[in-house]
């Protein structure tokens, strides 16, 4: 072949060669991108799985251990808290009742903290109530002092959560009274109880608030399947024996809670924590109830993963006063 012929065919061969390298480059890039996407997806799946396992109370490098008792006078114990765990505070001044409630939290994979409320006979309660009611002594009965002590305990715990600089804004914290029991269908299945709770946390994350147990739910909507036959619904209702808030929601709720009053009885509503929660569900938005199809074995209008065991631990506060005039 002469030189002119070679010069004529050279561009053609170079063109084919260039096309080959371009094609090969596209394939290589696609493989690299695909591998990157797959690896990224796997990382996200593993991260989500790890987060789910942590939320479900799966075994972690460290256990809850014995947590110190906390009261309104104490500083936040965040310096000793393991933030890979879920944490819950049980408001109780009775050791036996606290220990019983702690067993429930253990089954749910929640680290228990014993919060001791102020005695209703204390000078601090008297002073706080007089200040709250702008000098009026109208509500200074033993029953209302107990109610106000309960309210002060929860508001103090909310503030401690907000002030906890190590707690992430999206993290959950759980709050309990000391008369709780896990629903019978979950009592002997710790893994299932934790999995249902973890799924409930996912469902309620957007709202940042949820009931683990509710009394007298009404106007429920958005029924959602959690795991198996377990459901969740948004409802308005009372009772604060078992509920949870994210940190960002706690900030908003604490700032807004004194506006949650009913026209019929504003002073009564504002003192009862469970009435504040019910009014929030009525006036702001419904609250997710985890286990909304689980009826209490003791009360026909109580629902949730956790119910009040009033047979074993009767209410310390006289509920009848809510309907009476002071």
Order of alpha helices (4+ residues) and beta strands (2+ residues): alpha-beta-beta-alpha-beta-alpha-alpha-beta-beta-alpha-beta-beta-beta-beta-alpha-alpha-alpha-beta-beta-beta
